[in-house]
Amino acid sequence: MASYPIPDTLESIYHGTGRALAAIKDGKLIDFIYMTDVLKDSDDPDTEQHITDARLAPTIDHLRSIGELSIGMVSCWEFTEL
């Protein structure tokens, strides 16, 4: 499992621990979004179960357009791939 520090440019997005989708490029975290920010009706969405949810499609497309899509967990100012 690789971990990436959350850069200062993404500080405003960070709001604690949660499952997230991210874009990784050149070994750095470029962008991420908490799954609960998109799947508002799920308190703790299971990444494997919800990854095919159509509501995530625009987010996945965006992240893939700027880097390699990664699924993981945000905590302690880091994104860790699962």
N, C-alpha and C positions, 0 to 999 in steps of 0.2 A: 504494500500500500504506500503510495506516494503522498506526501503532504506538501502543501504550498501555502506560504504566508499570504494573508490578505493584504494587498498593497493599499497605501494611503488613498489612492484614487477610488477605491471601492468602500471606503470607510462608512459612507452614508447608507450603504446597503446592509451592512452588518447589524444584526440585532440578536446575537446570541446563538445558542446551539440549535441545529436543525438539519434535516436532510436537504440536499441541494443538488442542482445541476450546474455545471460550470463549463467554461471554455478555457482550455489550456493551450498556450502557444509558446514555443521556444522555452519550455520548462517553467513557464510562469502562468499564474492565474490572471486571466484577462477580464473575465466577467463571471458572475454567478447569480443564481436566483434560488431563493428558498422555495421548495415545493409547496409549502403551505400558503405562500403568497399567490400562487396560481390556483391551487386546489383548496380554495377557501373553506370548503365543507369538511375537510379532513384535518383533524388535530395533529396527527402524526402519520402522514402517508407512507406506506411501505413502498420504497422506491421500485422494487421489482413488480409489484402488483399494479402500481399506478403509471408506470412509464409509458404505457400505451394509451393513456387517457388523452382524448383528442384536444382537451384544453391545453395540454403541454406542447402540442405541435408547433405553434408559433415561437415559443421559447426555445425549443430544441433546434428549430431552423435558424434562429438568430445566433445561438451559441455555436452551431456548426459553421456558420458563415464567417465567424471570426477566429475560430480555433478548433481544437479537438474536443468533442463532447466528453464530459466526464461526469460520473454519478458518485456522490459521496456525502460527506457530513461536514458541516461547518461547526467549529467549536474553538474557543480559545484563540481567536484571530487567525485560524488556519482552516484550509479546506483539505480534507483527507479523502482520497479516493477509496471507494468500497470495492 
